[in-house]
Amino acid sequence: MATNMSSLVLNASEGEITFEASGEYWIWKATAETTDGRYDQAVTITLPQVGPPEHTHQQDELLYILEGTYRVKLGEHVFTASEGTSIRIPGGVSHAWRSLTTGKMLVTFLPGGLRGFFEGMRPLYLAPQLDMQALTVLAARYGLVVTG
């Protein structure tokens, strides 16, 4: 059986890219489509003062801070995370993060399947005004709930 190396080995700048107008730049290294649904993984580059609202989703989420400093809320705990910090967010736990500096982190969702949410967010961010009803419908499709 031949091995398709194109989805197994990606150089630093390789991967499908999602730019969020919120100031997040996602370089997808693996997706549910390339891992038989097992996980999604992306290098996320952030501008200062960028991050999602507090939310939950069914997937476990792993964050590994590669560069920069982030303020993280995990359940009721709030802390600062910087280069080398590893954070495991169990599915269903309310969480949020905000970059305090320009930063970069490796983000993994287990199981995979959330990349479509980020793709669906792009036109919502680019609209003159954020359509909260459309955002709520999109989030529900992917099992996400904004909690704060």
C-alpha positions as CSV (number, residue, x, y, z in Angstrom):
1,M,0.0,0.0,0.0
2,A,1.4,3.4,-1.0
3,T,1.6,6.1,1.7
4,N,0.4,9.6,0.7
5,M,3.0,11.8,2.3
6,S,1.4,15.1,1.4
7,S,-0.9,15.0,4.5
8,L,1.7,13.4,6.8
9,V,4.6,15.8,6.5
10,L,4.1,19.5,6.3
11,N,6.8,22.1,6.5
12,A,6.5,25.2,8.7
13,S,4.6,27.3,6.1
14,E,2.6,24.5,4.7
15,G,-1.1,23.8,5.4
16,E,-4.4,25.1,4.5
17,I,-4.9,28.7,5.8
18,T,-7.9,30.3,7.5
19,F,-7.7,34.0,8.3
20,E,-10.2,35.3,10.8
21,A,-10.8,39.1,10.6
22,S,-10.7,39.0,14.4
23,G,-7.0,38.8,14.1
24,E,-6.3,35.0,14.1
25,Y,-4.4,33.3,11.4
26,W,-4.8,29.4,11.4
27,I,-2.5,27.2,9.5
28,W,-4.2,23.8,9.5
29,K,-1.6,20.9,9.8
30,A,-4.3,18.2,10.1
31,T,-8.0,18.1,9.8
32,A,-10.8,15.5,10.4
33,E,-10.7,14.9,6.7
34,T,-7.0,13.9,6.7
35,T,-7.1,12.0,10.1
36,D,-10.3,10.0,9.6
37,G,-12.0,12.3,12.2
38,R,-9.5,11.6,15.0
39,Y,-8.3,15.2,15.4
40,D,-7.8,18.7,13.9
41,Q,-4.5,20.5,14.4
42,A,-3.4,24.0,13.6
43,V,-0.7,26.6,14.3
44,T,-2.6,29.7,15.3
45,I,-0.9,33.1,15.0
46,T,-2.6,35.9,16.9
47,L,-2.4,39.7,17.1
48,P,-2.4,41.3,20.6
49,Q,-5.8,41.5,22.3
50,V,-7.3,38.7,20.2
51,G,-9.3,35.7,21.4
52,P,-12.6,34.0,21.4
53,P,-15.4,34.7,23.9
54,E,-15.9,32.2,26.7
55,H,-17.4,29.1,25.2
56,T,-17.7,25.3,25.4
57,H,-17.6,22.5,22.8
58,Q,-17.7,18.7,22.9
59,Q,-14.1,18.2,21.7
60,D,-11.1,18.2,24.1
61,E,-8.8,21.0,23.2
62,L,-5.0,21.1,23.6
63,L,-3.1,24.4,23.5
64,Y,0.7,24.6,23.4
65,I,2.1,28.1,23.6
66,L,4.9,28.5,21.1
67,E,5.4,32.3,21.3
68,G,3.9,35.2,23.2
69,T,1.8,35.5,26.3
70,Y,-1.9,34.7,26.8
71,R,-4.5,35.2,29.5
72,V,-6.5,32.0,29.8
73,K,-9.8,31.2,31.6
74,L,-10.4,27.5,32.2
75,G,-13.6,26.9,34.2
76,E,-13.4,29.3,37.1
77,H,-9.6,29.6,37.0
78,V,-7.8,32.5,35.3
79,F,-4.1,32.5,34.6
80,T,-1.3,33.7,32.4
81,A,0.4,31.3,29.9
82,S,3.6,31.9,28.0
83,E,6.0,30.0,25.8
84,G,6.3,26.4,26.7
85,T,2.9,26.2,28.6
86,S,0.7,23.2,27.7
87,I,-3.0,23.4,28.5
88,R,-5.6,20.6,28.3
89,I,-9.2,21.7,28.1
90,P,-11.6,18.8,28.6
91,G,-14.7,18.8,26.3
92,G,-17.6,20.6,27.9
93,V,-15.5,22.9,30.1
94,S,-16.1,26.6,29.6
95,H,-13.0,28.4,28.5
96,A,-11.5,31.5,26.7
97,W,-8.1,32.9,25.9
98,R,-6.8,36.4,24.9
99,S,-3.4,37.1,23.5
100,L,-1.6,39.8,25.5
101,T,1.1,40.0,22.9
102,T,1.6,38.8,19.3
103,G,1.6,35.1,19.7
104,K,1.6,31.6,18.3
105,M,0.2,28.4,19.6
106,L,-0.4,24.8,18.5
107,V,-4.1,24.0,18.8
108,T,-5.4,20.4,18.7
109,F,-9.1,19.4,18.8
110,L,-9.9,15.8,19.7
111,P,-11.9,14.4,18.0
112,G,-11.6,16.5,14.8
113,G,-14.4,18.3,13.0
114,L,-14.2,21.9,14.2
115,R,-12.3,23.4,11.2
116,G,-15.6,23.9,9.4
117,F,-16.7,26.3,12.1
118,F,-13.7,28.5,11.5
119,E,-14.3,28.4,7.7
120,G,-18.0,29.4,8.4
121,M,-17.0,32.3,10.6
122,R,-15.0,34.0,7.9
123,P,-18.0,35.6,6.0
124,L,-19.6,36.5,9.3
125,Y,-16.5,38.4,10.4
126,L,-16.3,40.2,7.1
127,A,-19.9,41.4,7.2
128,P,-20.4,45.1,8.2
129,Q,-22.1,43.9,11.4
130,L,-21.8,40.5,13.1
131,D,-25.0,38.5,12.6
132,M,-25.4,36.9,16.1
133,Q,-28.3,34.7,15.0
134,A,-26.2,33.3,12.1
135,L,-23.2,32.8,14.5
136,T,-25.5,31.0,17.0
137,V,-26.8,28.7,14.2
138,L,-23.2,28.0,13.0
139,A,-21.9,27.3,16.5
140,A,-24.8,24.9,17.2
141,R,-24.0,22.9,14.1
142,Y,-20.5,22.3,15.5
143,G,-21.6,21.8,19.2
144,L,-20.2,25.1,20.3
145,V,-22.0,27.3,22.9
146,V,-20.9,30.8,23.8
147,T,-21.1,31.0,27.6
148,G,-19.7,34.5,28.3
